[in-house]
Amino acid sequence: MSVWMQIPGEQGIRASWAGLWHIFISLPVIQYLLLRWIWRWIIWLIYFTKISRMPLQLTPAHPDKAGGIGFLGIPPAPFLQVTLAMAIIIATTIAEKIFWAHERLPAYYPVMIGFAVISILINVLPLIVYMGPLSKQRRKGIFEYSTLIQNHHRAFEEKWLGKPDVSMLLGSPDASSTTDLNSTFDTVTGMRVFPFNLKTMLSSVMIAVLPMLPLLAFEYNWVELLKKIAGMLL
């Protein structure tokens, strides 16, 4: 425990004013906010679970490649703020251990990696409940659009293939509709079974790792590290 929390005296070690503030003010406030955030996260999970069980009108050809609910995968700013706050607390705790207890940063690499993984799970786990409806709609869309395109292309071949004069094909909407249907089918087959993408996970990792980057100064020389990076890039 760092010396700012304790003061040695004639009758032994007693808590400092800063230590008392930390114990009776700072910790209860942080614990209250953390528990409140966990409760909101649980409500968020329950709410999404109930919505996923409703008869959703998902569109497999929607350009967001998530049936029209891709907006749910936008990084949730309020939860990222809490993730940032927790990352700062963990980073300062590690810095305290390194500075006062003379511990080494590599000993905390598993903690840092584990926190980054947990941050991803916290932000994307409530969205996994949509895996069932999206998977079902994607499979249904592939079958239905495959049948539609098959009938359309067969009619196109019967109308235009084998004709001695195809000059009328120029400017005809038939060729354009063929291209449009092929593009739509590519969108259907590229539909995701989760309403989030790599951007959501990367935002969680960046928020979790950013406050911990200054800890590298305990282990590495920043000047030499930047010189090596510049030498590799230039």
C-alpha positions in Angstrom: 0.0 0.0 0.0 1.4 3.4 -0.9 2.6 5.8 1.8 0.1 8.5 0.9 -2.6 6.3 2.5 -0.7 5.7 5.7 1.3 7.7 8.1 3.8 6.0 10.5 3.5 7.3 14.1 4.5 6.6 17.6 1.5 4.3 18.1 2.0 2.6 14.8 0.7 3.2 11.3 -2.5 5.2 10.9 -4.5 6.3 7.9 -3.7 9.7 6.5 -6.4 12.2 5.5 -5.9 11.2 1.9 -6.3 7.6 2.9 -9.5 8.3 4.8 -10.9 10.2 1.8 -10.0 7.2 -0.4 -11.7 4.7 2.0 -14.9 6.6 2.9 -15.5 8.8 -0.2 -13.7 7.7 -3.3 -14.2 3.9 -3.0 -17.9 4.1 -2.2 -18.6 6.5 -5.1 -16.7 4.3 -7.5 -18.4 1.1 -6.3 -21.8 2.8 -6.5 -21.2 3.9 -10.1 -19.8 0.5 -11.1 -22.8 -1.3 -9.6 -25.1 1.1 -11.2 -23.4 0.5 -14.6 -23.6 -3.2 -14.1 -27.4 -2.9 -13.4 -27.9 -0.8 -16.6 -25.9 -3.4 -18.5 -28.1 -6.2 -17.2 -31.2 -4.2 -18.2 -29.7 -3.7 -21.6 -29.1 -7.4 -22.0 -32.7 -8.3 -20.9 -34.2 -5.7 -23.2 -32.3 -6.9 -26.2 -33.2 -10.5 -25.4 -36.9 -9.7 -25.3 -36.7 -7.8 -28.6 -34.8 -10.6 -30.3 -37.8 -13.0 -29.5 -40.3 -10.7 -31.2 -41.3 -11.3 -34.9 -38.7 -8.9 -36.3 -39.1 -7.8 -39.9 -35.5 -8.3 -40.9 -34.4 -7.5 -44.5 -31.6 -9.7 -45.7 -30.8 -7.3 -48.6 -30.4 -4.3 -46.3 -27.1 -2.5 -47.1 -26.0 -2.6 -43.5 -25.6 -6.4 -43.8 -27.4 -6.9 -40.6 -31.0 -7.1 -41.7 -31.6 -3.5 -40.9 -30.5 -3.5 -37.2 -26.9 -2.7 -37.9 -27.3 0.5 -36.0 -27.3 -1.5 -32.8 -23.6 -2.3 -33.5 -22.6 1.3 -33.3 -20.1 1.6 -30.4 -22.2 2.4 -27.2 -20.7 5.6 -26.0 -22.0 5.5 -22.4 -20.5 2.0 -21.9 -17.2 3.0 -23.5 -16.9 5.9 -21.0 -17.2 3.4 -18.1 -14.7 1.1 -19.8 -12.3 4.1 -20.0 -12.8 4.9 -16.3 -12.1 1.3 -15.3 -9.0 1.2 -17.6 -7.7 4.3 -15.9 -8.2 2.8 -12.4 -6.5 -0.4 -13.4 -3.6 1.5 -15.0 -3.0 3.7 -12.0 -3.2 0.6 -9.7 -0.5 -1.1 -11.8 1.6 2.0 -11.8 1.3 2.2 -8.0 2.5 -1.4 -7.7 5.4 -0.8 -10.0 6.5 2.5 -8.4 6.2 1.5 -4.7 6.5 -2.3 -4.7 9.1 -2.3 -7.5 7.2 -4.9 -9.4 7.7 -5.5 -13.2 5.2 -4.6 -15.8 5.3 -7.9 -17.7 3.8 -9.5 -14.6 0.6 -7.5 -15.4 0.4 -8.3 -19.1 -2.2 -11.1 -18.5 -4.3 -8.6 -16.5 -4.1 -6.0 -19.3 -5.0 -8.5 -22.0 -7.8 -10.0 -19.9 -9.3 -6.6 -19.3 -9.2 -5.9 -23.1 -11.0 -9.2 -23.8 -13.6 -8.5 -21.0 -14.2 -5.0 -22.5 -15.0 -6.5 -25.9 -17.4 -9.1 -24.3 -19.2 -6.5 -22.3 -19.9 -4.3 -25.3 -20.9 -7.1 -27.8 -22.4 -9.8 -25.6 -25.9 -8.2 -25.5 -25.9 -8.1 -29.3 -25.2 -11.9 -29.6 -28.9 -12.6 -28.7 -29.7 -11.5 -32.3 -27.7 -14.4 -33.7 -30.7 -16.7 -34.0 -33.0 -14.3 -35.9 -30.3 -13.0 -38.2 -29.0 -16.5 -39.0 -32.6 -17.7 -39.8 -33.3 -14.6 -42.0 -29.9 -14.9 -43.8 -30.6 -18.6 -44.7 -34.1 -17.8 -45.8 -32.9 -14.8 -47.8 -30.3 -16.9 -49.7 -32.9 -19.5 -50.7 -35.6 -16.9 -51.7 -33.2 -14.6 -53.7 -31.5 -17.6 -55.3 -34.9 -18.7 -56.6 -35.8 -15.2 -57.7 -32.5 -14.8 -59.6 -32.8 -18.2 -61.1 -36.2 -17.4 -62.6 -35.1 -14.0 -63.7 -31.9 -15.1 -65.4 -33.7 -18.0 -67.1 -36.3 -15.6 -68.5 -33.4 -13.3 -69.6 -31.7 -16.2 -71.4 -34.9 -17.3 -73.2 -35.5 -13.7 -74.3 -32.1 -12.7 -75.5 -29.8 -15.7 -76.0 -29.8 -17.2 -79.5 -31.3 -14.1 -81.1 -29.7 -13.1 -84.4 -30.1 -9.4 -83.7 -29.3 -8.2 -80.2 -29.0 -4.5 -81.0 -32.3 -3.9 -79.1 -30.5 -5.1 -75.9 -28.6 -1.8 -75.9 -30.3 0.4 -73.4 -32.7 -2.3 -72.3 -33.4 -2.5 -68.6 -33.1 -6.3 -68.7 -29.3 -6.3 -68.6 -29.4 -3.6 -65.8 -31.8 -5.7 -63.7 -29.6 -8.7 -64.0 -26.6 -6.7 -62.6 -28.8 -5.3 -59.9 -30.1 -8.7 -58.8 -26.5 -10.1 -58.7 -25.4 -7.2 -56.5 -28.4 -7.7 -54.2 -27.6 -11.4 -53.9 -24.0 -10.6 -52.9 -25.4 -8.4 -50.2 -27.6 -11.2 -49.0 -24.8 -13.7 -48.9 -22.6 -11.2 -47.1 -25.2 -10.6 -44.3 -23.7 -11.0 -40.9 -25.2 -13.1 -38.1 -24.2 -10.4 -35.5 -25.3 -6.8 -35.6 -21.8 -5.5 -35.1 -18.5 -5.5 -36.9 -14.8 -5.2 -36.3 -15.1 -1.5 -35.6 -17.1 -2.1 -32.5 -14.5 -4.5 -31.1 -11.6 -2.2 -32.0 -13.2 0.7 -30.3 -13.5 -1.3 -27.1 -9.9 -2.5 -27.3 -8.6 1.1 -28.0 -10.5 2.5 -25.0 -9.2 -0.3 -22.8 -5.6 -0.1 -23.9 -5.1 3.7 -24.3 -4.8 4.5 -20.5 -2.3 1.7 -20.1 0.1 2.8 -22.8 2.0 5.2 -20.5 2.9 2.1 -18.3 5.3 1.1 -21.0 7.6 4.0 -19.8 8.4 1.8 -16.7 9.8 -0.9 -18.9 11.0 0.8 -22.1 12.8 3.9 -23.1 10.3 5.9 -25.1 13.0 7.8 -27.1 14.8 4.6 -28.1 11.5 2.9 -28.9 10.3 5.8 -31.1 13.7 5.7 -32.9 13.4 2.0 -33.6 9.8 2.5 -34.9 10.9 5.4 -37.1 13.8 3.3 -38.4 11.5 0.5 -39.4 9.1 2.8 -41.2 11.6 5.1 -42.9 
